[in-house]
Amino acid sequence: MKLTDRQLTECLDYLRVAQGEAGSIAIDLGHFRALVDEVRAGRTAVARERDAWTEEDGFVLWWRFPIEEPPYSGNPLCDDFPEYVTHWTPIVIPVLP
């Protein structure tokens, strides 16, 4: 199955975050394939950089890496938006099994 442009972008965003934290990308092919499978199946949320957020994204979960506390839920337009967060992930709405 071929990956969609969005799925490829999410994988690349993941690698950019990993590189920023580790200083280099140290990911083996098996791990990358597993990540691609998770993204393809919609079971993982890849953190996006703060500047990638738009009003169309609405409320999302905001993180600071390394993750040491629960995420902030909201958007940069909220009065209590924390300035220290650097990445965000969409809020995934679960479906009934």
DOVEXLUM-984918 format. One line per field, with one value per residue (C-alpha): residue number from 0; y, x, z. Coordinates in Angstrom, 3 decimals, decimal comma. Each point is the difference from the previous one (the first is absolute). Example, Ala and Ser with C-alpha at 12.3 -4.5 7.8 and 13.67 -1.06 7.14 Angstrom:
BEGIN
resi	c(0_1)
Y	c(-4,500_3,440)
X	c(12,300_1,370)
Z	c(7,800_-0,660)
***
This chain:
BEGIN
resi	c(0_1_2_3_4_5_6_7_8_9_10_11_12_13_14_15_16_17_18_19_20_21_22_23_24_25_26_27_28_29_30_31_32_33_34_35_36_37_38_39_40_41_42_43_44_45_46_47_48_49_50_51_52_53_54_55_56_57_58_59_60_61_62_63_64_65_66_67_68_69_70_71_72_73_74_75_76_77_78_79_80_81_82_83_84_85_86_87_88_89_90_91_92_93_94_95_96)
Y	c(0,000_3,410_2,686_3,175_3,341_0,774_-3,292_0,593_3,521_-1,323_-2,530_2,694_2,315_-2,806_-0,404_3,748_-0,002_-3,038_1,671_3,212_-1,867_-2,396_2,216_-2,659_-2,540_-3,428_-2,101_-3,424_-1,077_-2,395_2,770_2,315_-2,644_-0,537_3,748_0,191_-2,855_1,813_3,264_-1,801_-1,665_3,317_-1,351_2,637_3,749_1,566_3,219_3,044_3,139_2,973_2,108_-2,640_0,698_1,993_1,083_-2,791_-2,508_1,301_-1,413_-2,410_-1,455_2,057_-1,559_0,990_-2,480_-1,953_-0,848_0,477_1,161_-0,500_1,970_3,322_-0,256_3,090_2,307_3,046_2,308_-1,094_2,478_-2,592_-1,436_-0,964_1,569_-2,849_-2,687_-0,880_-2,703_-1,109_-3,065_-0,208_-1,216_-3,401_-0,772_-3,730_-2,093_-2,802_-3,437)
X	c(0,000_1,349_0,169_-2,003_1,783_-1,332_1,288_3,434_0,007_-0,912_2,836_2,452_-1,267_0,578_3,563_0,627_-1,169_2,161_2,981_-0,557_-0,069_2,847_2,167_-0,061_-2,388_0,699_-2,906_0,302_-1,991_-2,158_-1,005_-0,747_-2,174_-1,865_-0,527_-1,285_-2,423_-1,265_-0,483_-1,686_-2,416_-0,712_1,174_2,604_0,148_3,177_0,938_-0,077_2,025_-1,698_0,207_-1,971_-3,193_-2,778_-3,402_-1,501_1,705_-2,042_0,614_2,926_2,391_3,145_3,270_3,485_2,760_1,247_-3,458_-0,002_-3,579_-3,490_-0,807_-1,834_-3,334_-0,964_1,433_2,292_-3,028_-0,941_0,758_1,895_2,046_3,478_2,858_2,423_-1,753_1,742_-2,039_-3,604_-2,028_-3,625_-2,574_-1,065_-3,684_-0,389_-2,579_-1,995_1,538)
Z	c(0,000_-0,947_2,700_-0,433_-0,083_3,475_1,404_-1,483_1,421_3,442_-0,150_-1,022_2,751_2,497_-1,228_0,244_3,634_0,750_-1,622_1,962_3,291_-0,649_-2,185_-2,691_-1,401_1,435_-1,213_-1,564_-3,029_2,029_2,401_-2,915_-1,692_3,279_0,308_-3,579_0,741_3,123_-1,890_-2,881_2,426_1,743_3,367_0,721_0,018_-1,298_1,767_-2,249_0,543_1,627_-3,166_-1,934_2,004_-1,713_1,232_-2,117_2,317_2,943_3,461_0,154_2,574_0,579_1,161_1,077_-0,724_1,756_1,301_3,765_0,613_-1,440_-3,142_-0,071_-1,819_-1,952_-2,618_-0,167_0,038_3,543_2,795_2,050_-2,885_1,292_-1,938_0,728_-2,089_-3,241_-1,742_-0,379_-0,887_-1,077_2,478_-1,252_0,470_0,659_-1,801_1,539_-0,583)
***
